[in-house]
């Protein structure tokens, strides 16, 4: 996919030297960079070996907070087991 956000991420990515695929077969980062969509607001971003772009959760939460969007994860209600 070549969306504007993909283009912005690709513009800041650099290859990660010496990265080795995990034995588990899980996706892993091959490139990393710092995305600055708003001056002074930096988010770590990565490109996985699968081609997927990923933005660091903390950076994304800070950006959404800046936009006035609540990014607090929903908590599942506690369930109790009947006695």
N, C-alpha and C positions, 0 to 999 in steps of 0.2 A: 504494500500500500504506500502511496506517495502523497500523503495528506500534508497540509501546511505544518502540522506539529512534527511529523516525521522529517520534513525538510529542515525544520529548525533544530531538531535533535541531531540529525546527520551532520549539520554544519559545525557542531562543536565536539563531535566524537573523535577520539584517538584510539588506535588499537591498544589493547592491554598486552604487554609483553609477557611472554612465558606462560600464558594461561594454558592449562591442561584440562581436557574434558574430565569431569568426575566419573568415577567407576559406576556410580549409580545410574548414569544415563540421563540425569536431570539436566534441564537447560542451564546454561552458564553464560556469563557476560564475556563477550569478546572485545567490546569497545566501551569506553567510558568518557564522560565529559560533564561540563557544568553548563546548564541552560539558564539563561537570564531573560525571562519574558518581560519582566518589569525591572527597571533599573534598581539594583541593590537587592533584588530577590533572586537568590541563586538556588537551583535545584540540581542535585546530582542525577544524571541520566545514563542509561546503559543501552546497548544493543546486544541481545542474546544471540547465541548460535542458531536459534530458530528464525532469526530475522525480526523478532518482536522487540519493540522499543519499550523501555521500562523507565519510569520516573520514581526516584526515591520517595518513599511514603512521607517522611517528615517534611521534605521540601514541598511536596504536593499539598499536604495539609496546610502549611504556612501560606502557600499561594491561594488556596481556596478560602482560608480565613481572611486574607487580604481582600478578596473579592466579596466577602460577606456571606460566604456559603459555609454552612455548618458541616464539617467533615468528621464529626465525632462518630466513631463506629457505633452502630446500634448494638445494644447488649441484649442478649437473649434472656428472657425471664427465667429465674431459677425454678426448676421443677422439683417437686418433692415426691418421694415414693411413699405410697400409702403404707401404713404400719400393719 
